[in-house]
Amino acid sequence: MQARNVRENEAGFATIALVLVLVPMILVIGSYLQTMTERNQRLGLEIREEQAMFAAESGIDYALNEARRGTLVAGVGRQYTFSGSLTGGSTFTVNCVYLKGDSLDNDGDGAVDEADEDVFRVTCTGNTQTNQRRVAAYLGFSSYLPELEAAVTITNPASVITVSGSGIARGNNYALNGTLVGSGNTFGMAMTPPGTLAQLNAQLVGAERTKVTGVGVTPSIGVAAPIDVQQIVDFARNSASVVITNLTVSSVNYGTSTSPVIAYREGDVRIQGNSTGYGLLVVNGTLRMAGTFRWYGVIVCTGTVEAATGNVQVHGGVLAGPASPQLTMTGNVDLRYSEAGTILAANLTGRYVAFNGWQEISTNN
């Protein structure tokens, strides 16, 4: 009996000891499990937050792609909305709003509808389950047509230049109405690499040198930055509002000063008669200008550029391609640099794809 009581006492002490050991362990394990659960919840939240941010960034990429396709067309009050979904269930919604012309000071600089508000504000909201992130970016206009640095730009160092009679290339800056601006002057002719100034200078002999005027001494010549002429040709081919289909066109009118056009010809063309054009003219071949011809903007030609007869004026700039074998100015031809003319053309040849960075904004905005 005494031995049985001893065993029972020992069992009781063992049970108490086991309880004293297990209870703290259970508390520790419970605390650990609670901590891990909370941590997993936080990790899940962070993952969803990052997925929502990735979705918002994807929306910005989507808007950029639409801009490159030419979907974003500027205009007062213009808005475009896009949406999409990603693998994993995340979604995005994009709102693109054109700012210029809304009579608001959008950038807080005290000015309304100034040049730097010629942008689309792109706001994108990304969603993953109940989590949401929001980013904003700005897309500005970027032209495929580079800034011209002369009335006539030559990209083929082997091109033969002939200037005689009343032919002249003027680098002084003219307004579209033919008056001198008084500033913004440039070269009469320029050569792009791999051509050199020495090669251009050697092409102008005798009286030809007096017929190239502009900044600096006569002949007013310089070196221009490289130009991707083929890119301009490709763009014009795909974006032309006027396609010239005949080998010879007479007494035509392409566009106006308020509604300029991109005119494109695949092959040679002769423009004659009483003809006028505004904007960008691209000829993937030889261009012959005759009659009373006026072009206000930029002319790009991949073949021979010829103005041998008639009364020809260009107010803007002429660009001869890298395979252009000859520039002939032997008639009554006046090629005048005009900053206004080049802007008229440049505004037709681009997209709102200049990405000015992005920032996260509140989902309450």
ZAMARGU-4260 file (C-alpha; in steps of 0.2 Angstrom, whole numbers, plus 5000, padded with zeros to 4 digits):
<rodrens>
0) 5000/5000/5000 | 5014/5012/5005 | 5023/5008/4988 | 5007/5011/4979 | 5005/5028/4987
5) 5023/5032/4982 | 5020/5028/4964 | 5005/5039/4964 | 5014/5053/4972 | 5028/5051/4959
10) 5015/5051/4945 | 5007/5067/4952 | 5024/5076/4953 | 5028/5070/4935 | 5011/5076/4928
15) 5014/5093/4937 | 5032/5094/4930 | 5025/5089/4912 | 5012/5103/4913 | 5025/5115/4919
20) 5036/5111/4904 | 5022/5110/4891 | 5012/5125/4895 | 5027/5137/4891 | 5031/5127/4876
25) 5013/5129/4870 | 5013/5147/4873 | 5029/5149/4864 | 5023/5139/4849 | 5006/5149/4849
30) 5015/5165/4849 | 5027/5159/4835 | 5012/5153/4825 | 5003/5170/4827 | 5019/5179/4822
35) 5021/5168/4807 | 5003/5171/4802 | 5004/5189/4804 | 5020/5189/4794 | 5013/5179/4780
40) 4998/5191/4780 | 5010/5206/4778 | 5020/5197/4765 | 5004/5193/4755 | 4999/5211/4756
45) 5016/5217/4750 | 5015/5205/4736 | 4998/5211/4731 | 5004/5229/4732 | 5019/5225/4721
50) 5008/5216/4709 | 4996/5231/4708 | 5011/5242/4705 | 5017/5231/4691 | 4999/5232/4683
55) 5000/5251/4684 | 5017/5251/4676 | 5010/5240/4662 | 4996/5252/4659 | 5009/5266/4656
60) 5018/5254/4644 | 5001/5251/4635 | 4998/5270/4633 | 5016/5272/4626 | 5012/5258/4613
65) 4996/5267/4609 | 5005/5283/4607 | 5018/5275/4595 | 5003/5269/4585 | 4997/5286/4583
70) 4981/5284/4593 | 4984/5299/4604 | 4979/5314/4594 | 4980/5331/4602 | 4965/5342/4603
75) 4957/5353/4616 | 4948/5342/4629 | 4954/5325/4620 | 4953/5310/4632 | 4957/5292/4629
80) 4954/5277/4640 | 4962/5260/4639 | 4961/5245/4650 | 4968/5227/4651 | 4972/5212/4662
85) 4988/5203/4666 | 4992/5185/4670 | 4987/5181/4688 | 4972/5192/4688 | 4979/5210/4690
90) 4970/5223/4679 | 4974/5241/4674 | 4964/5256/4668 | 4973/5270/4659 | 4966/5288/4656
95) 4976/5300/4644 | 4971/5318/4645 | 4977/5332/4633 | 4982/5347/4644 | 4985/5361/4632
100) 4969/5372/4628 | 4960/5368/4644 | 4963/5385/4651 | 4971/5378/4667 | 4988/5380/4675
105) 4992/5362/4675 | 5010/5363/4680 | 5008/5376/4693 | 5020/5389/4685 | 5008/5403/4684
110) 5005/5401/4665 | 4991/5394/4656 | 4992/5383/4641 | 5010/5387/4637 | 5021/5377/4626
115) 5026/5364/4640 | 5008/5359/4642 | 5007/5352/4625 | 5007/5335/4633 | 4996/5320/4637
120) 4994/5317/4656 | 4993/5298/4658 | 4986/5291/4674 | 4985/5273/4677 | 4977/5263/4691
125) 4983/5245/4694 | 4972/5233/4704 | 4976/5216/4712 | 4962/5209/4722 | 4958/5223/4734
130) 4975/5231/4732 | 4977/5247/4721 | 4992/5257/4716 | 4992/5273/4705 | 5005/5281/4694
135) 5005/5296/4683 | 5016/5301/4668 | 5017/5314/4654 | 5019/5311/4636 | 5026/5325/4625
140) 5027/5327/4606 | 5042/5320/4597 | 5045/5323/4579 | 5053/5311/4566 | 5058/5326/4556
145) 5075/5333/4563 | 5078/5351/4565 | 5086/5357/4549 | 5102/5368/4550 | 5101/5375/4532
150) 5090/5380/4518 | 5097/5365/4508 | 5104/5350/4517 | 5114/5337/4507 | 5117/5320/4514
155) 5127/5313/4499 | 5145/5319/4499 | 5146/5314/4480 | 5130/5324/4475 | 5134/5336/4461
160) 5128/5354/4465 | 5124/5366/4451 | 5118/5384/4454 | 5116/5396/4441 | 5104/5409/4433
165) 5093/5416/4447 | 5095/5401/4458 | 5099/5405/4476 | 5099/5396/4493 | 5096/5408/4508
170) 5100/5403/4526 | 5092/5419/4533 | 5076/5415/4542 | 5060/5420/4533 | 5042/5420/4539
175) 5029/5411/4528 | 5024/5428/4521 | 5042/5431/4514 | 5048/5444/4526 | 5064/5442/4536
180) 5062/5437/4554 | 5078/5445/4560 | 5084/5430/4570 | 5086/5412/4569 | 5097/5413/4554
185) 5107/5397/4548 | 5117/5391/4533 | 5112/5392/4515 | 5118/5374/4513 | 5124/5361/4524
190) 5132/5344/4523 | 5129/5329/4535 | 5142/5316/4539 | 5150/5306/4532 | 5152/5321/4520
195) 5163/5335/4526 | 5163/5354/4524 | 5178/5353/4512 | 5168/5342/4501 | 5153/5354/4501
200) 5165/5369/4498 | 5173/5360/4483 | 5156/5358/4475 | 5153/5377/4474 | 5164/5386/4461
205) 5164/5403/4453 | 5148/5413/4454 | 5139/5398/4463 | 5148/5403/4479 | 5139/5420/4479
210) 5122/5411/4478 | 5123/5402/4494 | 5119/5415/4508 | 5116/5415/4526 | 5126/5416/4542
215) 5144/5418/4541 | 5154/5422/4526 | 5148/5418/4508 | 5146/5405/4503 | 5136/5401/4519
220) 5140/5383/4522 | 5141/5371/4537 | 5140/5354/4544 | 5124/5347/4550 | 5120/5333/4562
225) 5117/5316/4554 | 5099/5313/4548 | 5090/5297/4545 | 5082/5301/4529 | 5075/5283/4526
230) 5065/5285/4543 | 5057/5300/4536 | 5053/5292/4520 | 5045/5277/4529 | 5035/5288/4540
235) 5028/5298/4526 | 5024/5282/4516 | 5014/5276/4531 | 5006/5292/4536 | 5003/5302/4520
240) 4987/5312/4519 | 4990/5315/4500 | 4998/5301/4489 | 5004/5308/4472 | 5000/5294/4459
245) 5005/5303/4443 | 5022/5306/4435 | 5017/5324/4431 | 5005/5335/4441 | 4999/5352/4436
250) 4991/5367/4445 | 4988/5357/4461 | 4986/5363/4479 | 4991/5353/4493 | 4985/5359/4510
255) 4984/5376/4518 | 4993/5386/4531 | 4980/5380/4544 | 4978/5362/4537 | 4995/5357/4531
260) 4998/5339/4524 | 5010/5325/4522 | 5012/5323/4503 | 5021/5307/4497 | 5026/5301/4480
265) 5033/5284/4477 | 5044/5286/4461 | 5049/5301/4451 | 5037/5316/4449 | 5036/5333/4440
270) 5026/5347/4449 | 5022/5361/4437 | 5009/5375/4433 | 5003/5386/4447 | 5005/5374/4461
275) 5006/5377/4480 | 5008/5366/4495 | 5010/5367/4514 | 5018/5354/4526 | 5029/5340/4521
280) 5033/5334/4503 | 5042/5317/4502 | 5048/5311/4485 | 5056/5293/4485 | 5063/5297/4468
285) 5067/5312/4457 | 5058/5328/4460 | 5057/5341/4446 | 5049/5358/4450 | 5043/5369/4437
290) 5030/5383/4433 | 5025/5394/4447 | 5028/5382/4462 | 5027/5387/4480 | 5030/5375/4495
295) 5029/5381/4513 | 5037/5368/4524 | 5050/5354/4520 | 5054/5344/4505 | 5063/5328/4506
300) 5069/5319/4490 | 5079/5303/4488 | 5084/5306/4470 | 5089/5321/4460 | 5082/5338/4465
305) 5079/5349/4450 | 5072/5367/4447 | 5078/5371/4430 | 5063/5381/4424 | 5049/5391/4430
310) 5048/5402/4446 | 5050/5391/4461 | 5051/5395/4479 | 5052/5385/4495 | 5049/5393/4512
315) 5056/5380/4524 | 5070/5368/4519 | 5075/5355/4506 | 5083/5339/4511 | 5092/5328/4498
320) 5094/5309/4503 | 5110/5299/4504 | 5108/5292/4486 | 5103/5309/4479 | 5115/5311/4464
325) 5112/5329/4460 | 5105/5346/4465 | 5101/5357/4451 | 5096/5375/4453 | 5097/5384/4436
330) 5080/5392/4434 | 5072/5406/4444 | 5073/5396/4460 | 5073/5403/4478 | 5076/5391/4492
335) 5073/5400/4508 | 5075/5394/4526 | 5060/5397/4536 | 5059/5391/4554 | 5040/5393/4553
340) 5040/5382/4538 | 5050/5368/4546 | 5039/5369/4561 | 5024/5367/4550 | 5031/5351/4543
345) 5038/5344/4560 | 5021/5346/4568 | 5014/5333/4556 | 5028/5320/4558 | 5028/5314/4575
350) 5019/5306/4590 | 5016/5310/4608 | 5029/5298/4614 | 5042/5309/4623 | 5041/5300/4640
355) 5044/5312/4654 | 5045/5299/4668 | 5032/5294/4680 | 5028/5295/4699 | 5016/5286/4711
360) 5001/5296/4716 | 4988/5294/4729 | 4973/5282/4724 | 4962/5296/4730 | 4967/5308/4717
</rodrens>
